[in-house]
């Protein structure tokens, strides 16, 4: 893994390494038979990105604005419950 995680799988692996197993299982699991979780994973696998090749990548800016706030990349963590399992200041 790179010095900092750069994709979902690397974030998942980092979480597995640092969280107690019970907390990791809570965050990565789904309710009952995990039907919706499986559908979400399958749907995300069907998304294909078509990278542009042979273009100047010396100055990449992935920043965007969400609700008036500038963020460095279009990746966000959505509201969920039990944040204190991952961090003492979680609400």
CORTA-V696054 format. One record per residue. N is the residue number from 1. D_FIRST is the distance of its C-alpha to the first C-alpha in Angstrom with 1 decimal. Layout:
# CORTA-V696054
n={N | N}
d_first={D_FIRST | D_FIRST}
This chain:
# CORTA-V696054
n={1 | 2 | 3 | 4 | 5 | 6 | 7 | 8 | 9 | 10 | 11 | 12 | 13 | 14 | 15 | 16 | 17 | 18 | 19 | 20 | 21 | 22 | 23 | 24 | 25 | 26 | 27 | 28 | 29 | 30 | 31 | 32 | 33 | 34 | 35 | 36 | 37 | 38 | 39 | 40 | 41 | 42 | 43 | 44 | 45 | 46 | 47 | 48 | 49 | 50 | 51 | 52 | 53 | 54 | 55 | 56 | 57 | 58 | 59 | 60 | 61 | 62 | 63 | 64 | 65 | 66 | 67 | 68 | 69 | 70 | 71 | 72 | 73 | 74 | 75 | 76 | 77 | 78 | 79 | 80 | 81 | 82 | 83 | 84 | 85 | 86 | 87 | 88 | 89 | 90 | 91}
d_first={0.0 | 3.8 | 6.6 | 7.6 | 7.0 | 8.9 | 10.1 | 11.9 | 9.9 | 6.8 | 9.8 | 11.4 | 9.0 | 9.0 | 12.7 | 13.2 | 12.1 | 14.3 | 17.2 | 20.1 | 20.3 | 23.4 | 21.9 | 18.7 | 21.2 | 23.4 | 20.9 | 19.6 | 23.1 | 26.1 | 29.9 | 32.1 | 31.2 | 28.1 | 29.9 | 28.9 | 25.2 | 25.3 | 27.2 | 24.7 | 21.8 | 24.0 | 25.2 | 21.8 | 21.0 | 24.3 | 23.4 | 22.8 | 21.8 | 23.7 | 22.0 | 24.7 | 24.5 | 26.3 | 26.4 | 26.0 | 22.5 | 23.1 | 23.9 | 21.9 | 23.0 | 21.6 | 23.7 | 26.3 | 28.9 | 29.1 | 32.4 | 33.2 | 29.9 | 27.7 | 24.0 | 21.3 | 19.8 | 21.4 | 19.1 | 20.8 | 20.9 | 24.3 | 26.9 | 26.5 | 28.0 | 27.0 | 24.7 | 25.9 | 23.9 | 20.7 | 22.4 | 25.9 | 27.0 | 26.2 | 29.4}
